[in-house]
Amino acid sequence: RKLPADPRVQADYAWAAYSMGRVADARAAMGKLAPSDPAQAADAKDFLALTDPAAAANADTPALIEKKLAATPTDVPALMVRAALQEKAGQNPVAGYVKVLEIFPQFAPARLALARVYLDDPKQLEAAEKLANAARERLKDDPDLSGILAIINFRKGQFDYAAQLLKELSAKRQLTGGELFALGMSQAATKHPAEARQNLTQALQTKLPEADAAKAKATLEELAKPDAKK
């Protein structure tokens, strides 16, 4: 798509794209703006820094977040990275992601992130599914979204579909311990013992939650019985 030539229009286009979750388009527009308009170059540089996929790992990011939110408390790139840093630190990021969705209701990355956080709370499974399905409109090929949908279906007892999603995902990236656990348990439930044993064994080599590890070990014991080795 051809970008507008007027820097002000281009900045507006970038923010409009970003608000809909089209982060790559927004970054492309801001990347064109930064070197061409000194008056907006600083804001464009900050936007690019905060929307960089590696922003949460950058040592300069916390200070930039504080600067942006002090000037504009509704700065969504800053809110998103702050929530991501909270999540990484084991803190509760829900309020941050919810605030983002109040500002940009169609923002798929926040829907995805909030769905991921809600997976940790069994009471929020329905909310996680709603958010994930809404995010799917923009992020249908996103591997992390596929993983979230797989876990949701696993917890709902849709084992065939969960296993299908996770096997497809394994072709795109390495599965996490939780995903390996869900895949192995789904395969055990759908009578695929060899695959279940392999994936549950791999899952136990990761840092599974204690309850999941106990379930995996118990299932492997059942699968080790002679009548299960088919």
C-alpha positions in Angstrom: 0.0 0.0 0.0 1.3 3.4 -1.0 1.9 5.7 2.0 0.6 9.3 2.1 3.3 11.9 1.3 2.2 14.6 3.9 4.0 13.8 7.2 1.0 14.7 9.3 -1.3 12.5 7.2 1.3 9.8 7.3 1.5 10.0 11.1 -2.3 9.8 11.3 -2.3 6.8 9.0 0.3 5.1 11.2 -1.7 5.6 14.3 -4.9 4.4 12.6 -3.2 1.3 11.4 -1.7 0.7 14.8 -5.1 1.1 16.5 -6.4 -1.8 14.4 -3.5 -4.0 15.3 -1.7 -3.6 12.0 1.6 -3.0 13.8 3.9 -3.8 10.8 2.0 -1.3 8.7 2.2 1.3 11.4 5.9 0.8 11.9 6.5 1.1 8.1 4.7 4.4 8.1 6.5 5.7 11.1 9.8 4.5 9.7 9.3 6.7 6.6 8.2 9.6 8.8 11.1 9.6 11.2 13.9 10.7 8.8 11.7 13.0 6.7 10.1 15.4 9.3 12.4 16.7 12.1 9.3 18.1 13.9 7.9 14.6 14.4 11.1 12.6 14.4 11.3 12.3 18.1 7.8 10.9 18.6 8.3 8.6 15.6 11.6 7.3 17.1 9.9 6.6 20.4 7.0 4.8 18.6 9.4 2.6 16.8 11.4 1.9 20.0 8.3 0.9 21.9 6.7 -1.2 19.1 10.0 -3.1 18.4 9.4 -6.8 19.1 12.5 -6.7 21.4 11.4 -3.6 23.3 10.8 -5.5 26.6 14.4 -6.7 26.5 15.9 -3.2 26.0 17.4 -1.6 29.1 16.3 1.8 28.0 12.6 0.9 27.7 11.5 1.4 31.3 12.6 5.0 31.3 11.0 5.6 27.9 7.8 4.2 29.1 7.7 6.5 32.1 8.5 9.5 29.9 5.7 8.7 27.4 3.1 7.9 30.1 4.0 11.1 32.1 3.2 13.1 29.0 0.3 11.0 27.7 -1.2 8.5 30.1 -3.1 6.9 27.1 0.0 6.2 25.1 -0.8 2.6 23.9 2.7 1.5 22.8 4.0 2.5 26.3 1.1 0.8 28.0 1.6 -2.4 26.0 5.3 -2.7 26.8 4.7 -1.8 30.5 2.1 -4.6 30.7 4.5 -7.0 28.9 7.3 -6.1 31.4 4.9 -6.7 34.3 3.9 -10.1 32.9 7.6 -11.0 32.4 8.3 -10.1 36.0 5.4 -12.3 37.3 3.2 -9.3 38.1 -0.4 -8.9 37.1 -0.6 -7.1 33.8 -4.4 -7.4 33.3 -5.2 -3.8 34.2 -2.7 -2.6 31.5 -4.1 -4.7 28.8 -7.7 -3.8 29.7 -6.8 -0.2 29.6 -5.3 -0.6 26.1 -8.6 -2.2 24.9 -10.6 0.7 26.4 -8.5 3.0 24.2 -8.2 0.8 21.1 -11.0 -1.8 21.3 -9.9 -3.5 18.1 -6.3 -3.8 19.1 -5.5 -7.5 18.4 -2.1 -7.7 20.2 -3.8 -6.7 23.5 -6.6 -9.2 22.9 -4.0 -11.9 22.4 -1.9 -10.9 25.4 -5.0 -10.7 27.7 -6.2 -14.1 26.4 -2.8 -15.5 27.3 -2.9 -14.1 30.8 -6.5 -15.3 31.3 -5.4 -18.9 30.6 -3.8 -18.9 34.1 -7.3 -18.5 35.6 -9.7 -21.4 35.0 -12.6 -19.0 35.7 -11.6 -16.8 32.8 -11.5 -19.5 30.2 -14.6 -18.2 28.4 -13.2 -14.7 28.4 -9.9 -16.0 27.0 -11.7 -17.8 24.3 -13.7 -14.7 23.3 -10.6 -12.6 23.2 -8.6 -15.2 21.2 -11.4 -15.6 18.6 -11.6 -11.8 18.3 -7.9 -11.5 17.8 -8.0 -14.2 15.1 -9.6 -11.8 12.7 -6.3 -9.9 12.5 -3.8 -12.6 13.7 -5.1 -15.8 12.0 -1.6 -17.0 11.2 0.0 -16.0 14.6 1.6 -19.1 16.2 1.1 -17.8 19.7 -2.6 -17.4 19.0 -2.7 -20.9 17.7 -1.1 -22.1 20.9 -3.7 -20.2 23.0 -6.6 -21.6 21.0 -5.2 -25.1 21.4 -4.9 -24.8 25.2 -8.5 -23.5 25.4 -9.8 -26.4 23.3 -7.8 -28.8 25.5 -9.3 -27.5 28.6 -12.8 -27.7 27.1 -12.2 -31.3 26.3 -12.0 -30.8 22.6 -8.9 -33.1 22.4 -8.9 -33.9 18.7 -8.9 -30.3 17.7 -6.4 -29.3 20.4 -4.0 -32.0 19.1 -4.5 -30.9 15.5 -3.7 -27.3 16.4 -0.6 -28.2 18.4 0.8 -30.6 15.8 0.4 -27.8 13.2 2.0 -25.4 15.6 5.0 -27.7 16.2 5.8 -27.4 12.5 6.2 -23.6 13.0 8.0 -23.4 16.3 9.1 -25.5 19.3 6.2 -26.2 21.6 6.4 -24.9 25.2 6.2 -27.3 28.1 2.5 -26.5 28.6 1.8 -27.1 25.0 3.6 -30.4 25.0 1.6 -31.4 28.1 -1.7 -30.5 26.4 -0.7 -32.3 23.2 0.4 -35.4 25.1 -2.8 -35.5 27.3 -4.9 -34.9 24.2 -3.2 -37.8 22.4 -3.7 -40.0 25.4 -7.4 -39.1 25.5 -7.8 -39.9 21.8 -6.0 -43.2 21.9 -2.6 -42.3 20.4 -0.4 -43.8 23.2 2.9 -43.8 21.4 2.7 -40.1 20.6 1.3 -39.3 24.0 4.2 -41.0 25.8 6.7 -39.1 23.7 5.2 -35.7 24.2 4.4 -36.2 27.9 8.0 -37.3 28.5 9.3 -34.2 26.8 6.9 -32.0 28.7 8.2 -33.4 32.0 11.7 -32.3 31.0 10.4 -28.7 31.2 9.2 -26.7 34.2 5.6 -27.8 34.3 3.3 -26.6 37.2 3.3 -29.2 39.9 -0.3 -30.3 39.2 0.4 -30.8 35.5 3.5 -32.7 36.2 1.6 -35.0 38.5 -1.0 -35.6 35.8 1.6 -36.3 33.2 3.4 -38.8 35.4 0.1 -40.6 36.2 -0.9 -40.7 32.6 2.5 -42.1 31.6 2.1 -44.8 34.2 -1.3 -45.7 32.7 0.2 -45.7 29.2 3.0 -48.1 30.4 0.5 -50.8 31.2 0.5 -53.7 28.7 -3.1 -53.0 27.5 -2.2 -49.4 26.7 0.8 -50.2 24.5 -1.0 -50.4 21.2 
